[in-house]
C-alpha cells in the first residue's frame, strides 16, 4: 500500500540546503530561482524568514510552494486614496514558486498547509503573488477557506510573453500603421539629433552608471508621479548588482545627443528575458523613445526562447507578445478578528469604488480616453510591476 504524502514546512536556510538540487531541477523562473529567492529575503527588510512548503513521497521531494514570511501592509484603496491599515504577518508565495508536480491533489495539500499555518497563528494572511488564474492552486485558494477568509477582491490582469525565439526584423511583424509610425519617427530622430546611441549595461562595475542614468530618465517619467517604476533605491540597486554578478543583467539606455532619455532594464536567464522597467522622458514623447529602444534591444538578442513582458495592458505588449495568461494576486486571510476586518475593509473599499464609478460615469470615460491617448502617444510604455516586489 503506497504511503501517504508527507508535508513539511521549511523555515530556515539550513533546512533548505538539501532541497536545492530538486528545486533547481524544476527550472524555476527568475523570481523563484533558489539563489535569488534567498538573496531577496536577505535584501528585503520586510522579509522575516523563508516559509517553503514541501510535499514528500517515500522521502523524496515532489512539489514545492516557495514563500517567505513578510511583515507589511495589504493595500486598501479607493481610487488613489489609501486607507490606513495595520501591518500584518503575511505568507508571501513568490511568483512562479509552485514547482514540481502541479496536480490538483498537491494543490489541495499545499493550500491545506497554508490554512493550517494561518489557524495556528503563524501569519495573519497568505498571498499568492500574481498566480495563474487557471491553476489548481488558485482554485483551492478560493474554494477551501471559509467565506470570511477568502479573497473577494481578485483583480485579473493580462500577462503577455513572446515565445518561440526572437527573430530579426521584428518591425516587419508589426501592423502597417505602426511600421509607418516607426519609420516616421526614425526620420525625425535622424533630423533632430546628431548623436543617437544605445548602451547596454551588464557588468557589476557598470551598475553605478546604469543607476545614475536610469534615475535621470525615471525621475522625469509619469510613473514617478504615481510612485511606481524604477527608482534609485537600495533594494533595486541590490537586485541589479546581484543580477550583474550572476551574468543576468541587461540594462539598456537610449541617449540622444548624449542625454539619457529612455531606459529598458531586463534580466536574461536560461534563455528567458524578463522585462522589469521601461520608462522615458516625456519631453521626447513624439520620438517614441521607449518603443525605439525596446525594438532595437530585442533585435539585438541572440539565443533567446522567451521574452516576458510582465503584467499589464500596455499596447506594445499586445504588439510584441504571442501568448497571453490571466493572473492575479490572491489572498487568504486568517480566521481572526483583525484579519477578517482587513478583508472586509478591502471588500467594502472596492464596493465604494465601483459605486463611485457608476455614479460618475463621465469621470470613468474621461479616464479611459486619457489612458488611450497616452497609450497611443507612447506614454504607457512601462511593464507592469516587477514580479518580485521591490
C-alpha positions, 0 to 999 in steps of 0.5 A: 500500500503506497504511503501517504504524502508527507508535508513539511514546512521549511523555515530556515536556510539550513533546512533548505540546503538539501532541497536545492538540487530538486528545486533547481531541477524544476527550472524555476523562473527568475523570481523563484530561482533558489539563489535569488529567492534567498538573496531577496529575503536577505535584501528585503527588510520586510522579509522575516524568514523563508516559509517553503512548503514541501510535499514528500513521497517515500522521502523524496521531494515532489512539489514545492510552494516557495514563500517567505514570511513578510511583515507589511501592509495589504493595500486598501484603496479607493481610487488613489486614496489609501486607507490606513491599515495595520501591518500584518504577518503575511505568507508571501508565495513568490511568483512562479514558486509552485514547482514540481508536480502541479496536480490538483491533489498537491494543490489541495495539500499545499493550500491545506498547509497554508490554512493550517499555518494561518489557524495556528497563528503563524501569519495573519494572511497568505498571498499568492503573488500574481498566480495563474488564474487557471491553476489548481492552486488558485482554485483551492485558494478560493474554494477551501477557506471559509467565506470570511477568509477568502479573497473577494477582491481578485483583480485579473490582469493580462500577462503577455510573453513572446515565445518561440525565439526572437527573430530579426526584423521584428518591425516587419511583424508589426501592423502597417500603421505602426511600421509607418509610425516607426519609420516616421519617427526614425526620420525625425530622430535622424533630423533632430539629433546628431548623436543617437546611441544605445548602451547596454549595461551588464557588468557589476562595475557598470551598475553605478552608471546604469543607476545614475542614468536610469534615475535621470530618465525615471525621475522625469517619467509619469510613473514617478508621479504615481510612485511606481517604476524604477527608482534609485533605491537600495533594494533595486540597486541590490537586485541589479548588482546581484543580477550583474554578478550572476551574468543576468543583467541587461540594462539598456539606455537610449541617449540622444545627443548624449542625454539619457532619455529612455531606459529598458532594464531586463534580466536574461536567464536560461534563455528567458528575458524578463522585462522589469522597467521601461520608462522615458522622458516625456519631453521626447514623447513624439520620438517614441523613445521607449518603443525605439529602444525596446525594438532595437534591444530585442533585435539585438538578442541572440539565443533567446526562447522567451521574452516576458513582458510582465503584467499589464495592458500596455499596447506594445505588449499586445504588439510584441507578445504571442501568448497571453495568461490571466493572473492575479494576486490572491489572498487568504486571510486568517480566521481572526478578528483583525484579519477578517476586518482587513478583508472586509475593509478591502471588500467594502473599499472596492464596493465604494469604488465601483459605486463611485464609478457608476455614479460618475460615469463621465469621470470613468470615460474621461479616464479611459480616453486619457489612458488611450491617448497616452497609450497611443502617444507612447506614454504607457510604455512601462511593464507592469510591476516587477514580479518580485516586489521591490 
